[in-house]
Amino acid sequence: MTRSLGEWVRLPMPYSARMPPTIRPIEPRDLSEIRAELQKHWGSTEIWSLGRCHKADALLGFVAEAAGAFAGLVTVNIDPGNWQCEVITLSSRGKSAGTGAALLAAAERHARESGCRRIYLTTTNDNTNAMRFYQRHGWRMAQLHAGSRRSRSS
């Protein structure tokens, strides 16, 4: 199925004052949980974005924990030169717990601390829940990539 991809950007990236669940950098002990999360939501550990394949289980990122259990994941890719950062994956278990917002804030903070002047992500135009989530958290549609394809098997 051919869909359009919307590219989202957030500038400036303010600090979030919410009390998030525990967010920490990805560690080697998280790998099996990360791979399961990627398989569940994207059907692969390889994620395609704007013509580039990312090995999402090898990217930098953060995990969320609630009551000591895995609660979510965000992975990021910083382009050479540290001028921009792309959020490759964002997922959380359960809605309305603030986990997704806390993970997104961690990615924004990481980009800022790495010297990135731009942070962006892509989502398909049929993922309206994600689009509303990003809008609620200060992101705006920056570009539309018509005719982009998303495949679970690619």
Residue pairs with C-beta under 8 A, 6 or more apart in sequence:
1 149
2 147
2 148
2 149
3 124
3 125
3 126
3 148
3 149
3 150
4 124
4 125
4 144
4 145
4 146
4 147
4 148
5 50
5 122
5 123
5 124
5 125
5 144
5 145
5 148
5 150
6 122
6 123
6 124
6 125
6 131
6 141
6 143
6 144
6 145
7 50
7 120
7 121
7 122
7 141
7 142
7 143
7 144
7 145
8 120
8 121
8 122
8 123
8 134
8 139
8 140
8 141
8 142
9 118
9 119
9 120
9 139
9 140
9 142
10 108
10 119
10 120
10 137
10 138
10 139
10 140
11 117
11 118
11 119
13 108
13 109
13 111
13 112
13 119
14 138
15 105
15 109
16 101
16 102
16 105
16 108
18 98
18 101
18 102
18 105
19 98
20 64
20 98
20 99
20 101
20 102
20 105
21 64
21 65
21 66
21 71
21 72
21 97
21 98
21 99
21 102
22 64
22 65
22 66
23 62
23 63
23 64
23 65
23 102
23 103
23 106
24 62
24 63
24 65
25 60
25 61
25 62
25 63
26 34
26 60
26 61
26 62
26 63
26 73
26 75
27 63
30 63
30 70
31 57
33 63
33 70
34 56
34 57
34 63
34 73
35 45
35 57
37 70
37 72
37 73
37 91
38 44
38 45
38 47
38 56
38 57
38 73
38 89
39 45
40 91
41 89
41 91
42 56
42 89
42 152
43 152
43 153
44 152
44 153
44 154
45 55
45 56
45 57
46 53
46 54
46 55
46 56
46 154
47 53
47 54
47 56
47 88
47 89
48 54
48 150
48 151
48 154
49 86
49 88
49 122
50 122
50 145
50 148
53 154
54 75
54 77
54 88
56 75
56 88
56 89
59 75
59 76
59 77
59 88
60 75
60 76
60 77
60 78
60 110
61 73
61 74
61 75
61 76
61 89
61 107
62 73
62 74
62 103
62 106
62 107
62 110
63 70
63 71
63 72
63 73
64 70
64 71
64 72
64 73
64 92
64 99
64 102
64 103
65 71
66 97
66 99
70 93
71 92
71 93
71 94
71 97
71 99
72 90
72 91
72 92
72 93
72 99
72 100
72 103
73 89
73 90
73 91
73 92
73 103
74 87
74 89
74 90
74 91
74 103
74 104
74 106
74 107
75 87
75 88
75 89
76 85
76 86
76 87
76 88
76 107
76 110
76 111
77 85
77 86
77 88
78 84
78 85
78 111
78 114
78 116
79 85
79 86
82 114
82 115
82 116
83 115
83 116
83 117
83 118
84 116
84 117
84 118
84 119
84 120
85 107
85 110
85 111
85 114
85 116
85 118
85 119
85 120
86 119
86 120
86 121
86 122
87 104
87 107
87 119
87 120
87 121
88 121
90 100
90 103
90 104
90 107
90 121
91 100
92 99
92 100
92 103
93 99
100 133
101 137
104 137
107 119
108 119
111 119
120 142
121 134
121 139
122 145
122 148
123 130
123 131
123 134
124 148
124 150
125 131
125 144
131 141
